[in-house]
Amino acid sequence: MSNKLHFILSPKFLFCYAVIALAVPNMALSITDHMPIVAAIANIVLPLSAYAIVMSLSRRPGRQVWILFPLVFFAAFQMVLVYLYGGGVIATDMFLNLITTNPGEAMELLDNLVPAVTGVFVLYLPLLIIAAIQWSRHITLGTAARRPIRRLAIIVGAVAAMLTAALYAVYPKGEEKAGRFEYRVENNLYPINVFYNLYLAIHESWLSAHYQERVAGYRFDAVSRHDNDSTEVYILVIGETARSRDFQLYGYPRQTNPMLSKEKGLMVFKGVRSQSNTTHKSVPMLLTASTAEDHDRLYHEKGIIAAFREAGFHTAFFSNQQRNHSYIDFLGEEANDVCFIREHLANKFTYDSQLLPYVRRELAKHPKKLFMVLHMYGSHFNYRDRYPKADARFLPDLPTEAKAKNRRQLLNAYDNTILETDRFLANLISMLKKQGCISALLYTSDHGENIFDDSRKLFLHASPRPSTYDTDVPLMIWTSGGYDRLYASTLTALRRNVVKGVESNASVFPTMLSIGGIKTKLHLDSLSLANPAYKLGTRYYLNDHNHAVPLSAYGIR
């Protein structure tokens, strides 16, 4: 055996390799999360000591590494997220995203994260291979070598633990403000915060799995205040990953809305923010009375589809996303007609335009009262797969790899998705015009997107810390001529509120009910954009632990 191979297969090398490799996320997070120096030292030294103690408990370091495999997996996962988001621990929402993201989406993302994936393989795969070899060969590390390391680790760990306890007094919990640091092990100490977030994710998944049982007997006591004899069609369109700053209608210099910009009656609401930068949180809030400040309503109330259905409407839910056994599925399934169109299309590229035939068939049934919810795939990464290549206007749109140097091409592809959304919404409005009845359409997005926009080099969304870009969403309302004539007061109120600012997750549900003339027992009129007295209050964000935090705490207005 060569000297080099002998060194690599020595138990001392594996011991040191494992301890350092497991502590790499602690070192990275102490830098990326801008901790005070004392907190950074504690967050490195305490886990490092703990890893050394655990590794010293067994004569077989190879077996011990494999016993610690969950920590190896989390370390690799964490380093990919540091690359992707520039910091932030594996959040509760990350675990929930693993459950609710379909394999196709995951592969699209991984295909474009080659540097990060390669890096973690280089760091952690050799560790596991060497450990497996040493375990199979029964290579051991004697007590004489392990005992002094354990003693030193216990002493250093005890000092680090006392320092950690002192951080609670130095950085106490208080009102969350931008730039203010507060220390809690469940939030700041890796990997304790990861396991705490995993627990919260499991609890949230349990609540989701039992949602239908809890709401089985729930009623809104909904009634329609509109004329029973009138024919009415209302459509709520939920976009995906669309940020308003890339819409021509919001002042973007590129012509990304050539069709919608010609719709003179289209109301474009300014200063709109989402209360979450994740789909699995934002969409349920859009479809229910749940908000960041009152999120627990989600667990025991039905959604907007059920409210319209109670009021006598025929309801439909059509989605261009896959089922994931989440609240989105359950809320959609409250409709009379439900279809997740990807289940019926063999084409790999299911563009949002493929929702249009389903809408057309629903309109052709000529129900007296009709309410539809459409869930788009919109601008979800990989952007270039969201529109037909022949319709691309902004070029080049390759390469798509998640690198800051590719920002121009990524932005071109992203803007092409907004152009595709423009066509989709314009087609829907055209359909409603042809119906010639009282009708209205409301469009917003679940959240925005980061595309290497500033010095932080953030990309995508769902980071534990929101940004200006991934909470930035559009909100537009179109009403037919017949609606304008019959419900002029509602139209007037909507127009007066276009510049007041909106929290979309708080206002979409009551606004859609107001437009449809639906009265419920909830009394949420103060949040409706159709209320003349509507006023934007404090903007909130639903953080990773489902607590409402003022957006200003993240430096976002």
N, C-alpha and C positions, 0 to 999 in steps of 0.2 A: 504494500500500500504506500503510495507516495506521501511525502510529508504534508502536502497541501490537502489531500483527501483525508489523511489522518486527523488534521486539524479541524476540518469541516465536520467530521463524524465524531469528534470528541464531545463528551457530555457537557464539559464546561462551555464550549462554544455554543451548543444548542441552548444551554441555560441562559447565557447572556443574550443570544439572538432573540429568544422568546420574550424575555423581559423588556428589551429595548423595542422590539417590533410592536408589542402590545401597548407600549407607552407613546408610540408615535402620534396617535390621535390627540393625546393629552398635550403634547408639545405643540402640535398644529393649532388646536383650538385655543390654547393660551395666547397665541399670537393673533389669530384671525378674529377672535371674539373680543379683542381689545380689553382684556382684564387688567386690573391694577396689578403691579408687579408682585405684591404679596400673595394675591389670589392665584396668579399664574404659577408661582413657586409651589404653593400648596397643592394645586391641581396637577402638578407633575410629580412631585416627590411622594405624596401619599399613595397614589395608584402604583407608582413604580415600586415602592416598598411592598405594597400588597402583592403585586405580581411576583416579586422575588420570594416573599414568604410562601406563597402557594407553590411555586416551582420547587422550593426547597423541602417540601413535605414528602416528596417521593424520591426513591433511589433511581427511578426510571424517568428521566426528563422527557424522553420521547412519548411515553404514555401520558405524562402530565400535560404536554402540549395539546394532545388530542382531547383530553378531558376539558381543556380550555378552548376547544374549537368554537363555541358560541362567541367568545371574546375575540377570537381571530376573525370570524365572519363579520362581527360588528365593526372591528377595526378597519377591515377592508371597505365595508359599506360606508363608514364614516369618512374615509379619505376620498372616496369618489364624490361624496357630497361636498367636501371642502373644495375640491376642484370645481365642482359644478356651481356652487353658491358662494364660494369665497369664505365660508365659515358656517357655524351653526351645527348643533348636535343633531343626531338622528332623532327627528321629532315624532310625536304621536301621529301627525298627519302623514309622515313618511311611511310608517308601518301600515296605516290605513290605505295609502296609495298603492302599496304592494298588493293589497287585497282587491282593491277596486280598479286597478289598471289592467287592461287586457294584455295578454302576451305580445300581441302585435305592437302595441304602443311601447312596451318595454324594450323590445328588440330594436325598434326605430331609434330609441334613445341611446341604447348601448352601442349601436352601430356608429353613432356619431360622437361617442365618448372614448375613442380609442386610446388617447394618451392617459386618461385617468385609469381605465380598466387595465391597460398594460402596466402602469405603475404599481397598482396593488397586486397584480399577479407576480411581478418581479420581487416585491417585498415579502409577500406572504406565502406564495406557493412553495418556494424552496424550504421555508420553515416547516411546512407540513410534510414535505417529502423527506427531509432529513429526520424529522421526528418519527415518521413511519419506519424508516430504515433502522434507526436506533432502537425503536420499540421491538421490531421483529428480531433484531440481533441481541436483544436483552442487554444492551449497553447501559451501564449504571454509573451513577455519580455517588461516591462514598460519603458516609456521614461526616468524616473529617473535613471534606470540602464544603459540605452544605451547612454545617452547624455555624461557623463564623459568619457566613452570609446571612443566615436567618437571624442571628443575634443582632447584627448591624441593621438589618431591615426592620426589625421590631423597634429598635431604639429610634431610628430615623422616622419610621412610620408614626410612632407615638408623638414625637415632636411635631410632625406634619399634621396629625389629628388635632392637637391642641391649637395649632395655628389656624386650622380650618374652623374650629369652634370659635376662635376669636374673630374671624371674619364676619360672623353673624352680628357681632356688636359693632364692628367698624363699618359694615355696609348693611344696615338693617332694612327690612322690608318697609316700603312706604308707597306713596303715590308714584305711579310710573310716569316718568318724564324723560324727554329726549336727553341722552347723554348721562343719565343717572344710573349708577351701578348698584345692584343689591345682590347679596350672595345667599344662595340656597343650594344645598348639595343636590336636591332633586332637579334643579335647573342648571347648575354650573359644573358639577363634578362628574366628569366622565370616568367610568361607564355607569355610575349610579343613575345619572339622568337618563341614560338609554333604557335601562331596565324599568325605571319609573314610567317612561313614555310607552314602553311596551305594555306595561300593565294597563295604562289608560286606554291604549288602543284595543286591547282585549275586552276591556269593559265597554268601550264604545261599540265594538262589534257585537257584543251580546245584546246591548240595547237595540241596535239596528235589527238583529235577527228576530227579536220579539216585538218589533214595532206593530205589526199587523194585529197581533193579539191585543195589545194595549188600546188600540184605537178602534177596535171592531164596533163598539157601540157609540162612538163619538158622532155628534151632529152639530152643524153650524147654525141650525134653525134658519137657513138661508131662504130668502124670498126675493123675487124680482120686482123692482119698482117700475119697470118699463111696461109698456102696453103688451098685454098677452097676445094680441093679434099681429104684432109687428114681426117681421122676419129679421133676425139679427145674427151676425157672425162675428165672433171675436177670436183673434189669434194672438197668443203669447209666444214669442220666438226667443229662445235662450241660446245665445251665441257661445262660442268656446274660444277663450284666450284672445279675445279681441280688445285692443286698447284704443281709446278714442283718438289719441294723438296721431294715429296713422289713418284717420278718416278725413277725407277732403272736407266733409261737412263740419269738421271741428277746426278747420284752418290749416290742415296739412297741405303743403304746396303741391304734392303729387295728386293727379286726378284718379284717386282710388274710389270715388263715388260718382262716376259720370251719369249714372241713371237716377240714383236717389236725389242728386242735386237738382234734378228737374222737377221733383215733386214739390210743388209750391206749398201744399198744405202740411208738409211733414214738419213736426215739432221736434227740434233737436235740443235736448236738455244739456245744459252746461255744468261743468264741475261735478261730475258723477264719480263716486268711489264705491268699490265693492268692499264688503266687510270681511272678505276672506280671499286669499290668493290660491285657494284649492277648489277644485270642482266638487268634491264630495261634501264640502261644507256649504259652499256658496249656492249651488243649485237647490238643495233642500230649503234654504232660507228664502230663495226667490219664489218657491212653490208653496210656502207655508207662511204663517204669521210669526214664525220664529225669526229672531234677530240676534245680533251679537249681545245686546243687553238682556234679552229674554230667550236665550237659546233653548232652555229646557222645554219650551212649548213643543218643540219638534218631537219629543218623546211620547206625547199623549194627545196630539191633535192631528187631524187629517189635513189635506192640502187643498189648494185652490180648485183643482179639478172636482173634488168632492163637493165643494161649495156651489160651483156652477151646476153640478148635476142635481143637487138638492133643490136648486131654484128652477128646475125644469128644463135645463139645457141638455142636449145630446153632446157628449164630450168625446174627445179623441186625443191620444198622445202618440206621436210619432218621433222616434229617435234615430239619429244616425250614429249613435254610440252603442257599444255592446252592453248587454246586461252584466251587472257585477254584484247583484244581491245586496244592493245598498238602498238607502232611502229614496234615491232617484227612481229606482225600479218600482219600489212600493207605491210611491206617490203617482207615478205614471200609470200603474195598473189600477188606479181608482177610476180610470176612464172607461166609457162604454167600448170604445175601439182602441186597441193598443197594438203597436207594431214597432219592434226594434229592427229596422230594415236590413241591417247587416246579416240577420239570420236568414234572409231570403235572397240575398244577392251574392253571386259567385265571384263577382269582380273584386279584385284586391283593393282597387281605389273606389270607395263609395263616397262620391262627392255629395255635397249637400243638395245639389240640384236633383238628386235621385229621391229626395223627399217630396218633390213637387207632384208626381203622379198620385201619391197617397192623399195629398191635400185635394187634388182635383177630383178624385173619386169620392172623397168625403163631401165636398161641395155639391157633387152631382146627385147626392142622395136627397138634397133639398129639405133638410130638417128645418123646422120653424125657428128653432133656437139652437145655435151651434157654438161650442167653445173648443178650440184646439190649442194644444201646446206642442211646439216643435223644438226638439233639442238637437242643435247642430253639432258638427265636428269642427266647423269654423277654421280657426287658425292654429290648431294644436300642432306642435312639432311632431313630425318632420314637415315643415311648411310646404315643401315642394310637392308633397303627395296630396295636397288638399285642393288642387285645381287641375283641370286638363292642361296638358303642356301647350296645346294649341292656343289656349286663352291667356298665356303668360304675356303681360305687357312690359313688366320691369325685368330687365335682363342685364347681366347674367344672373341666374338663380342657382348656380353651382359654384363651388362645392357646398355641401350642407353640414360638414363636420363642425361640431361645437367649439370653434376657436374664435378668439377676438379678431384675428386677422381676416376672418371670413365674414365680418359684419356686413359689408356691402352686399354680398351675395345673399346672406341670410335675410337682410332687410328687404331686398328685392323680392325674394320668395314670400316673405311675410306680407308685403304690400299686395302681392298677387292674390293672397288669400282674402284680403279685405276687398279687393276688386270682385272676387267670386261671391263674397257675402253681399256686395252691392247688387249683383245680378239676381241673386236668390231672393232678396227682400223686394226688389223691384218687380220680380215675377209674381210674388205673393200679392203685392198691392194691385197689380194688374188683374189677377184672378178675382180679388174682392170687388174691384170696380165693375167687372163683367157681371158679377152677381146682382148688382144694382139694388142692393138692400142696405139696411143700416149695418155698418161694419166698422171695425177698428183693429189696428195691429200695434202691438207694443214689442219693441226689440231692445234687448240689453244683452250683456255678456256676463259670464260667471266671474271672470277676473281678467286681468291684463297679462302682460308678458315683459320680461327683461330680455333685451337683445344687445348686450354689451354696450349699454347706452352711455355710461360715464366711467370715471376712473376706477370704480369698484369692479368693473367687468362682470356684472351679474348676467346670468343667462337662465331662461325659462321662468318658471313660477314655482310656488309651493315651498319657498324657503321659509324657515321659522320666523325670519324677520322680514316683514313686507317692505316693498319699495314704492316709490311714486309710480313706477311703471307697471308693476303687476297688480296694483289696486285701481288703476285707471281704466274705466270702462265707458262705453257709449250707452246712451238711452234715448230712444226715439219713439215717437207715437204718431201714427197716421190714422185719420178718421175720414170716413166717406162723406160725401155731400149730404146724404140723407141723415146721417148722424149729426152733422153740424147744424142742420136746420131744426131737428127735433130736440137736441140737447145742447143748445147754444151756451147755456150757463156753465156746463161742464167744460166745453171747449174753451170758453173765456178763462176759466180758472187754470186750465192746463197751460194756456199760452202765457198767462201772467207768471207762472212758476218756472218757466224754462231757464231762467238765469239765477235762481235762488240756490242752486247746489243740491245734490241728491246723494243719499246713501241708498244705493239700489236695492240691497237686500232688505232694507226696512220698508221701502216705499213701493216696490213692484206689486206685492200681494194686495195691499189696500187700494192701490191705483187701478189695478185691473178689475177689482170688484166694483169700484166706483164707475169706471167706464162702462161696465156691463150692467150697471144699475142693480147690483146685488147687495142686499142688506143682510148682515149677519149679527149674531149676538156679541161679536168681538169688539165692536166700537173702535176701529182703528182709523177713523177718518182724519185725525190730525196728521197722520203720516202719508195720506194720499195726496198725490200731485194734482188731483182734481178738486182739492179743497181750497177755496179762496184764501183761507187763513193759514195755509201750509207755511211752515218755517223750518229751515234746516237748523238742527241743534248741534250738539257735540258729535263729531264723527267718531265712530268706534270701529275697532277691528277685533274679530274673534280669534284670539291667539291659540297657540297649539294646545293649551290646556282648557280650552273653551271658556276663557275669561274675556270679558269685554274690556279692551284697553283703548284709550283715546288714540286715534291715529297720530296725534301730535307727539305722543311718546316716542314715535319712530321718526319724528321729523317730517311727517307728511301732513299737508294741509287738506 
